[in-house]
Each structure stands twice: as C-alpha cells, then as structure tokens.
C-alpha cells in the first residue's frame, strides 16, 4: 500500500479558485455527477482492501471531490493545505519598448502548498481592481492592459442601496464611487434606497476607470429635486467646480430657460437646450420621481436624444462632443456656473438606479427600463467583459535577484509602438491579479492495487471530462 500526497495540476482558460475536480470510475460519465470514489479506504470500510491509516481522524478528505485553487495576489506561498497564504499584489505597471512590465511587491513563487507553481513564462493572468488609467489612457487601453475585453452594453449599474451613504457600489462593473465635498445621505428611493446630495456634494464613479463621451453612450436614471432650478445630474468631468472645454455636463435647467428642462453642456457651447422640454415633474413638492435618459449616438452621427418617463422628448442631430477619456461624476460640483450664468438651486437632488451604457439605447430600451416593475434589478447579473488574460512573456532577471518572479514582461506591439504611450497608476495598497490558465489541488490517496480514475472538472452545475489519473 502507498500513502502519499498527490498534486493534480491542470490547464485551462479562465479558471477560478473554486473550480472542483471529481474523481470517478473509468466507466462512469462526468455529466451524470456520480458519487466520487473513496480515495483512502479504511479497515472500517473494507477489511480486505482497506488500511488502518485511512481510519485516522486527521485526514482532510477521503472523497475524490477536490476543491482546486489558482495562484492570485492573495494566494501566494500557501501551506500544504493551500491555507495561510500571503498577499503579493501588483506594485506597478509601465509601458516599455516591447510592451508592458509588471512589478509585484514581492516574489510570486509558491514553494509549499502550490508547489513550484509561481508565475512563470507562458502563464496567463488577469488584472483586477487597483490598476487605473493615468495620462494618455483610455478605457480600451486599460481593458487591454488588464486582459479584459469589454462587451457592448451595460458597463455600470449604481443602485445606491449602500446604507452608509459614504460609498457607491457598482453592481456590474468596476466604477466604485467616492464622495467629494459635502456629505451625502441615503434616503428612500424610487427602488430601495437613493442618494440625496446637497449643494456642493458630488461623487466620482470609478477612479481610473474612464468613460468615453465622444463615443456612443447612454445615461439612464431616476431623478428627484427638492426645488426647481439649475442642478447638475452627472458629467464626464472632474468634481472641481470648473468645467473645461473637453468635459461635459448633463443637468436640469432653471431660469431664464424653462424650469425643469434637460440640458447637455460642453463649453463653450451648449447642446440640447430647453426646446420642448418642460420637465416640471422633477419638482418634489408632490414627491415625484422622473425617469431620465440621455442617449448619444457618438461624434460621427452627432445624434443626441433626451427621454422623460420612457418617452423621447427631444432630439438633435448635430452634436459633436469633443472630449477626452474622463471620469463619470454626479452631483453639484461638476460646474459652479451654469449656461446663461445660472446658479445652482437651493436644496437637494436625489439619484436612483443609475446606469451607464457604451451603446446608444433605442426607444424601446428606454421605455422598458422606465416600465420595469422592480427597477431592473436583474441587470446586476450582467457580465460587462470577458477575462481573456495577458500572457507573461518572460520573467525579468532584475537587480532584485532574491525575489524571483517579481518582475514580468508582456510583449505587446500596441503599447510598444504607441506614439504617446499611456501611463497606468496602481493604488498604494496594490493591484489585484489572478492566474487563469493553471489550477492545482492536493489530496491524500491510499490504495493497494493499480487502477485508473477519471477526472471531471466542474463549475456552476456543469461538468466535463478533464483526463485520467493512473496509480
């Protein structure tokens, strides 16, 4: 009989740390989800084939149903049970003459629980939160550098249901919000909770996760104001009270325009003014919520549409927004002065169920969002991108030779030949990363005869054959 640790390493695409391997008999079918084999048979189970060592109480598992793991920023240097790991986040990412160089805070080798499965040439990794756009960077560049491909559709969904009122969670994407200026508070919303902001309050959604206002987009949300007059809803701008020529602002107008009209403002011009846009229902004296959508078809077509309560209320076809990649900001600090020298109205503005799309929604799409009985909470299951990963080309032999695997290069002609290379920032606490092409597990196996078992790979109720183990 043998009593040894076995380590199973397998390769794939987009592997997750909680994928499972099920060991079954060779003549069984993975899709039937049969009971896993007993890997270590004790004397209590089978007097002839069993072994007394398998009757021990300290075995982690006797069944061939194994939780696997993948190397990641918080799973380096784990122990024999793949526990008590240490964290090695990404420290820096910079453009080089061949592509990108990734610098980690420490060595990414893992010589215990994960064996010699530290980062190495040929590995595919996906970068997560903590890596942000800097100068000359767009969302498309950031996606490519992080190893993600964005889909056409919903990019961010802010439900404003965080009861603290101090942070904004993006239920779909990565545009977590942070407040600037006066405190905001959570109030009863159109659905669940809403964000109420007084004068001077704003939030910036997705630091380092820019939006592209000159390309097609749609902004959809519920709005309520305490008093009529000039209000900022959102903008692609900094929350510094000074709107620049390459920034835009979407808001509600006051005198001398028709109070309650929607506007889109980009200095030195203003698009989509008050014509035909009498939106006085935004006044909260009757506790009314208005469903507002602003749809822009992109600089090429120049089509801009405003919607109120599911109906198209305004269209203009010559709107040429001239913007750079910018931050989605909402509230009263995008601009301190409004078109026609207007000043912000007294009182609060409330926002609920905010969605940002990278496509121009159709009339039917806007109507469906307005008409949704639950606010469209099913959108929280939307997947806005695919983690295809970036392949590590080589480990760099750096002056820091005591930390192998700390410096990795990625060959990318797109970044290497860019006329103006983008810059990327990594937050002080470090960037998240995970390896997606190799998984591993450990198990204790005991047998006194030769045999072959079938390996099934499982995730989310699906299973497929992954190979065989001979012993």
N, C-alpha and C positions, 0 to 999 in steps of 0.2 A: 504493500500500500504506500501511497505518497500523500504528503500533507504539506502543500506548498501554496504560497501566494501565486496567483496568476494575474497578469496585467493584460487587459484587452485594449488595444489601440485601434481605432477605425477612422477612416477618412470619409468626408462628405462635403456638402455645401450647406452653409447657414445652419451649422449645428448649434444646439442650445445646451446649457448646462444641466437641464433636467430631462434630456432625452434618456430613454431606457433601452436596455438590451435584455431580451427574454431568451433564455436557453431552453430549447425544446428538443424532443427526439427527432432523429433524422427523417422519420417517415411522417411527421406532422406538418401542418400548414400554418404559417405565421398569421394569415388573415383570420384564422379561427380562434386566435388568442387562447391556445391551450394552456393548461397549468404548466408552470415552469418545472424543469427537472429539479430534484433534490441533489444539490451539489456535494453535500457531505452527509453520507448516510451513517447513522449511529447504530450501535448494537440494539438500542431500544426499538429501532425501526426494522432492522433486518439482521438477525443473529448471524447469518452466514456471510452476507456482503458488507455488513456494517463494521465500523471501527469505533472503539471506545473514545477515541479523541474527538469524534464528531458528536459525542454526548455532552461535551463541555458547554457551559452556560455563557462563555465569553465570546463565542463566535458572532461576528457582526451579522451574518446571514447564512442560512443553509439553503435558501431557494435561489435558483438561477434566474432571478429577476433583479437586474442590476441598474441602479441609478448611475449614469455616467456624468462626466464633467468636462468642461473645456477650459483652457487657460484664459485668464482675463486679468484686468487690472487689480481685482481684489481676490484672485485665486492663484497666487504665486508662492512657491515654497511650502506647500501644504504637507501635512504629516501623512503617515501611512494610510490613514482613513480619509484622506483628502479633506481634512479639517484643520483648524488652527492656521489658516493661510495668512499671508501678509499681503499688503497692498503696494503695488508698484504702478502708479498712474503715469500717463504721458506728461512729460515736463515741457516739451517744446516741439514745434513743427515748423520747418523753414524750407523755402524753395532753394534748390541747389542747381548747378549746371547740368544735372542729369535728371532731376525730378524733385523729390522730397526727401528730407532727412528727419527721422523721428528720434527724439531723445527721451528716454524714460528716466524716472527718478532714481532707479537702481537697476541691478541685474534682473533680467527676466527669466533666468534659468530656474528650474524647479527640480531639484535632485532627490526629492523624497517621495511624497505622495504621487506626484505626476511623473516620476522618473526623470528621464532626460528630455522631457517634452517642453523645454523652454522655447521661446521664439527663435526661429532659425530661417534660413533662406528657403523660400518656397511656401512659407506659411501665408495664409490669408487672414487679415484682421479687418475689423470694422471699428471705426472710432465713434464714440458716443458723445454725451454731454461734456461740457467743459472746454471744447475746442470752438473757437469763434472766429468770425471774419474780422480782419483788420483792414488796412488800407488796400485799395485797388482790388477788393474781393467782392464777389457776388455770391448769391445763394447757390448757383450752379457750380461755381468753383469750390465752395465749401462742401457740397454734396460729393463732388468727385474726390476731393482730398480725404473725406471720411469714409469713402467706399460705399456710398448710397446712391440710388437712382430715384429721383423724385417722380411721383405719378402726377398726371393731370387731374386736378380735382381739389378736394378739401385739404388744405395744408395745416390749418389751426382751428381749434374749437375751444373757446373760452366760455365756460358755463357760469363762472363767477359764484360757484357754490362753496368756496372755501370760507368757512365761518369767521376766520381770523381777520379778514379784510386787509391783510398785510402782504399777501402773495397771490399771484394769479397762476393757476394751473392750466396748462394746455392739455386737453384731454386727448388730442390726436397727435400733434407734432411736438416740437421742442421749444416753442416760444413761451416759456415761463415768464411771468410778468413781475416787475419790480416797481415800487411806487416812488414817485418824485414829488417833492413839495408837501403840501398839507396832507394830513392823514385822510384816508377814505374809510368808509364804513359799509358793512353788509346790511342790506335791507331785504324785505320780502320782494321777490322779483316776479316777472311775468311767469317764469317757471322756476321753482326752487328759490334760490337767492339771487340778488342782483347787487351790482357795485354802485354805490352812491358816492359821487365826488363833488366836493365844494370847489369854489373858486381857488385856483392855484394848485389843485390836485391833478395828477396825471399818473399813468403807469406806462412803462416801456415794456413791450412784449417781445421777448426773445432777444436778449443782449447777444450780439454777434450772430444772429440768425436773420439776415436782412430779407426784405421783400423787394420785388421789382415792380415799381409803379408805372414804368413806361411800357411794360409788357401787359398782356391781358390779366385782369384780376376782378374779383367781386368781394365786396364787404357787405355782410348781412348781419343785422342785429335788431334787438328791441330797444327802444329809447323812450325815456320819460324825463321831462324837465319840470322843475318847481315853478319857474317863472318864464314867460316868453321873452325873447330877445336873443342876442348873439351867444352861441355856445359852440365849442369845439366837440365834435364826436370823436374822430380819430384823424391821424395823419401819418404820412410816411416822412418822418421828421424827428429831430431831437426835441426833447421836452425842456427847452431852454427859453421859451417865450419869444424866440426870434426866428421867424420862418424865413428860410433862404430861398434863392431862386431855383435851386434844384430839389426843393421839398414841396409837398402838397399837404393840403388840409381839407377835410370834409367836415361840414358843420351845419348848424341851424342859424338862419339869418334873423335879424331884427331890423328896426327902423334905420334908414329910410326904405329898406326893402319890405316886402310883405312879411310880417312876423310869422315865423314857423317855416319859411322856405328853406329848402336844402341848397347848399352851395358846395362847389369844389373850387379851391383857391390855390393857385400857384403864382407867386409873384413873378413878374409884375402884372400878370393877367388873372382874370377870374373866369372860370368856365361853369356853365350850368347855373345860371343865376335864378332869379325868383319867378321867371315867367311861368305862369300857370301852376305854381307850386304853393298853394295855400294850405299849409300843414299845421293849422292851429290846434289840431287834435293833440299835438305834443304837450300842450298845457296840462299840467297835472291837477288843476283845480277840480277836475272830475275824475282824477286818478286814472287817466287814460294812458295806456301804453301804445306806442306806434311801432309798427314793423317797418323798418327802413332798409333798403338795399341800394347800393351804388355799384354799378356794373360798368367796367371799362374794357373795351374790346382791343385795346392796345394802340400804340402810336401809329401803326401802319394804317388802320382804318379810322382811328380817331372817334369812334362811336362811344358816347357816354350816356348812360341811362340812370334815372332815378326812379325808385319804386316806393310806393306808400301802401302799406297793408295789402301786399300781394299784387297790386296793380301798377302797371307802368304809368308814371305821371309826367315824365319829361324825357326827351331825347335830343341830343345834339351830335353832329357828325364831323366836326372839325376841331376836335380837342386833341392837341398834340402835346402830351405831357413830356417835359424834358427833365427827367430825374435820374439820379444815380441810385444804386442799391442803398436802401435806407431801412430804418427801424420802424416797425409799427408802434405808434404811440397814440394813446387815447386819453382824453381829458382836457383840462383847461390850460395847459402850459405849452401847447404847440405854438401858439401865437398870442402875443399880448395886445395886438391890434388887429381888427378885422377889416374886410373890404368896406369901402365907403366910410373909413375911420370909425367903424362901430366899436363899442366896448362891451365886454362880457356882461351878460345879465346877472343879476343877483340870484343867489340860491343855487341849488344843486342840479346836476344832471345824473341820471341813472342809466346804466347799460346792462343788458342781459343777453345771454345766448349769442355771443359774437362769433361769427365765422369768417375766415379769410380763405378765399379760393384763388388758385393760379389760373383760372379759366373764366371767361365771361358767361355767367349763368343766363339761361333762356327765361322767357316769361313764365313758362310752366314750372321751372325750377324754383323761382322766387315765390310763386303762388303756393307751391307745395310746402315750402318752409314756413310761410305765414299761416297756412291752414293746418299745420301739424298739431295734433291734439296734445302732444307731450313735449313740444319744443324740438322734436327731432333728436331725442337723446340717443337714439340708435346710432347716430353718427360717431359716437365715442368708440365704436369698434372699427372705424376706418383706419386703414393702414396707408399712410401717405407716401411711403417709399419702400424700396427693396434693398436690403443689405447685401450687396454683391461682394463687398470687400475690396481691399487693395493688397496685391501680392508683394511680400517683402523680397526684394531682390538680393540683398546680401547684408550680413552683419558687418558693421564697420569696426575695424581694428583701430581703436582710438587711443589717445594717451591714457585713458582710464581703463587699462587692461585688467584691473582687478574685478571689473564688473562686466563680464561677457554678456552680450545680448542687450546692452543698454542703448546702443546706437544702431539704428537700422535704416537702410536706404531703400527708397522706392523709385524705380525708373519710370518717368512719365514725361513723354515728349511735350505734352500740352503745357505743363508747368515750366519745363526746362527752356522752351523756346518762346515763352510769353514776352512780348515787348516790354510790358510793365508787370513784373511778377507780383502776384498778390502776397499779402502778409497775413499770417494767422496768429491769433493770440490763444494761449492756454491759461485758464484761470489759475490763481495761486495754489488751489488745492489739487490741481492736476486734472487731466482729461481721462475719461473712461475709454477702455478699449476691450475687445474680446476677439479671440481667435475662433474662426468659424469652420475651418476645414479639417480639424483633427479633434477627436474626442477620446476619452480614456476612462477605464474603470478598473477596479481591483476586486478580487474575490479570493476566497479560500475554497479549494477543490480537493476532494478526497475520493479516491477510487482504488479498487484493487483489480481492475480489469481495463483493457483497452476499449476505446469507444470513440464515437463521433457524435457531436451535438450540433444542432442547427442554431444559428444566431439570428434573432429577429430584432430589428430596430423599430422603436415605437415612439410616437409623439401625437398627442391630441386625439387619441382614438383611432389612429391609423397605424398600420404595421407593414413592414416589407422585409424580405429576407436580406441579410447583410453578410452571410457567409457561414463557415463551419469552423468548429474547433475540434482538433484531434488530440487525444491524450491516451 
